[in-house]
Amino acid sequence: FPGVRGEVEGGISKSWKEDRWSRGAYAYYQPGQMHRLLPDVASPEGRLHFAGDHTSPWPHWMQGALYSGRRVAQQINEA
């Protein structure tokens, strides 16, 4: 993300793996799975739409979650 360094005021890191209640943070694709599964994971089933970072080209990142939310909104608007 070019130019972002000048926009950051601070940061924090959290190990979700060590969180007592979650024990993890995201879905983890094995090599080749993302390419093979993503078209199906991100496709609606009738009126049911799926969003989340795991349904985007950027799993594990907020950008992926935001991307998927926008994708689903567009799918619904176009239906």
C-alpha positions in Angstrom: 0.0 0.0 0.0 2.2 2.8 -1.3 2.1 6.0 0.8 0.3 4.5 3.8 3.3 5.0 6.1 2.5 8.7 6.3 -1.1 7.9 7.3 -0.3 5.7 10.3 -0.5 7.2 13.8 0.2 4.0 15.7 -0.4 0.3 15.7 -0.9 -2.8 17.8 -0.5 -6.5 17.3 -2.6 -9.3 18.8 -1.9 -13.0 18.7 -5.4 -14.5 18.2 -3.8 -18.0 18.4 -3.1 -17.2 22.1 -6.5 -15.8 22.8 -8.3 -18.0 25.3 -11.6 -17.7 23.6 -10.8 -17.8 19.9 -7.6 -19.9 19.5 -7.2 -18.6 16.0 -8.0 -15.8 13.7 -8.8 -16.8 10.1 -9.3 -19.6 7.7 -6.1 -21.0 6.2 -6.0 -22.3 2.7 -3.5 -25.0 1.8 -1.4 -24.5 -1.4 -3.7 -24.5 -4.4 -7.0 -24.5 -2.4 -7.7 -20.8 -2.7 -7.5 -20.9 -6.5 -9.7 -24.0 -6.6 -12.3 -23.1 -3.9 -12.6 -19.3 -4.1 -15.1 -19.2 -7.0 -17.5 -21.5 -5.1 -16.9 -20.0 -1.6 -17.7 -16.5 -2.9 -20.8 -17.5 -5.0 -24.3 -17.0 -3.7 -26.7 -19.9 -3.1 -30.0 -18.6 -4.1 -30.8 -15.6 -1.9 -28.0 -16.5 0.6 -24.7 -14.5 0.0 -21.4 -15.2 1.7 -19.0 -12.5 2.8 -15.8 -12.5 4.9 -12.1 -12.3 4.3 -12.1 -16.0 3.5 -14.3 -15.3 0.5 -11.9 -12.7 -1.0 -8.5 -12.7 -2.8 -7.1 -11.2 0.5 -7.8 -13.8 3.3 -6.5 -12.8 6.7 -6.8 -9.1 6.1 -9.4 -6.4 6.7 -9.1 -5.5 3.0 -10.5 -8.9 2.2 -13.4 -8.5 4.6 -14.2 -5.0 3.1 -13.8 -6.3 -0.4 -16.2 -9.2 0.2 -18.8 -6.9 1.8 -18.7 -4.7 -1.2 -18.9 -7.7 -3.6 -22.0 -9.0 -1.8 -23.7 -5.6 -1.8 -23.1 -5.4 -5.5 -24.4 -8.9 -6.1 -27.6 -8.1 -4.1 -28.1 -4.8 -6.0 -27.7 -6.5 -9.3 -30.1 -9.3 -8.5 
